[in-house]
Amino acid sequence: MKTNIILTGMPGAGKSTVGVILAKTLGMDFVDVDIRIARTQGMPLQTLLDTRGIDAFLKAEEQEALALNASDTVIATGGSMVLSEAAMTHLMKSGVNVYLAVPLRILAERLINIKTRGVVAKPGETLADVWDARKPLYKKYAQITVNCGDLTTEEIVAEICLKYQKEIKKMSRR
């Protein structure tokens, strides 16, 4: 039975913030993949991007996902995790994927400078470019979508809990 909750979405969507509160609410463990990458690589995400490049960053992110063997855990993925089919396939074997959908205008307010946040973006790419490229992938992998636009963190957590319980019931009938 799938017991993990995998949170996906753009940088700034609230995966880490929502994840901690969701884990507390459900009595689950919490893992932030971005923190695991920084610890494993021995440097902040932006430094990893600046010194080793996008490909090395994506490889490190994928390796962290593939090494993750958790149960009853809320997993906050990095925003670029959906770029790795292998990582997403592995994570979704043990969990339900929840896409935290946030409108671009809100992300733009939250992410003042994507060049210092550790966001995977090619030279010249804007936040809108990154959003346009990833949005179809978030939707592709989503088993549950929460439109977070004007919701508070508590409302997002409540909606995830409700939808997760329905998804678990549906899966148990298969």
KAQUI-V498266 format. One record per pair of residues at least 24 apart in sequence whose ideal C-beta (glycine too) atoms are under 6 Angstrom apart, sorted by the first residue. I is the first residue (numbers start at 1). J is the second residue. Records with the same first field share a line. If there is no record, write none. Layout:
I->J / J
This chain:
2->94 / 95 / 96
3->71 / 72
4->70 / 73 / 75 / 94 / 95
5->74 / 95 / 96 / 98
6->75 / 91 / 95 / 97
7->76 / 98
8->77 / 82 / 97 / 99 / 138
9->99 / 100
10->79 / 107
11->79 / 119
12->107 / 110 / 111
13->100 / 102
14->100
15->76
16->76
18->153 / 156
19->74 / 76
21->157
22->74 / 157 / 160
23->74
25->157
28->72 / 73 / 74
29->73
30->74
31->73 / 75
32->76
33->64 / 77 / 78
34->78
36->64
37->61 / 64
45->118
46->116 / 118
54->120
62->87
65->90 / 91
66->90
80->120
82->137 / 138 / 141
88->141
96->143 / 167
97->141 / 142 / 143
98->144 / 160
99->138 / 142 / 145
100->146 / 148
101->145 / 147
102->148
103->149
104->131
